[in-house]
Amino acid sequence: MKSCFHDPETVREAYRQSTENLKSHMQRQWSLVGGMAGTFREME
């Protein structure tokens, strides 16, 4: 695997892409949980 850490701009871009992917994933998970919240309330 070729290291790209000698170029700060490449590192910054890779980090930004990684955090964007994580943010998108967390938002999808949160909306899924939010959609189920009403169902959980009815089960009590």
C-alpha positions in Angstrom: 0.0 0.0 0.0 1.4 3.3 -1.1 1.5 6.0 1.7 0.1 9.4 0.8 0.9 11.0 4.2 3.8 13.0 2.7 1.2 15.4 1.1 -0.9 17.3 3.7 -3.5 18.2 1.1 -4.1 14.5 0.3 -4.4 13.7 4.0 -6.9 16.5 4.5 -9.0 15.4 1.6 -9.0 11.8 2.7 -10.0 12.8 6.2 -12.8 15.1 4.9 -14.1 12.3 2.7 -14.0 9.9 5.6 -15.9 12.2 8.0 -18.5 13.0 5.2 -19.2 9.2 4.9 -19.5 8.8 8.6 -21.8 11.8 9.0 -24.1 10.5 6.2 -24.2 7.0 7.8 -25.0 8.5 11.2 -27.8 10.6 9.8 -29.4 7.5 8.1 -29.1 5.5 11.3 -30.7 8.4 13.3 -33.6 8.7 11.0 -34.2 5.0 11.2 -34.2 5.1 15.0 -36.4 8.2 14.9 -38.9 6.4 12.8 -39.1 3.5 15.2 -39.4 5.7 18.3 -43.2 5.9 18.1 -43.4 2.1 17.9 -41.4 1.7 21.1 -43.6 4.2 22.9 -46.7 2.1 22.0 -45.1 -1.1 23.4 -44.9 0.3 26.9 
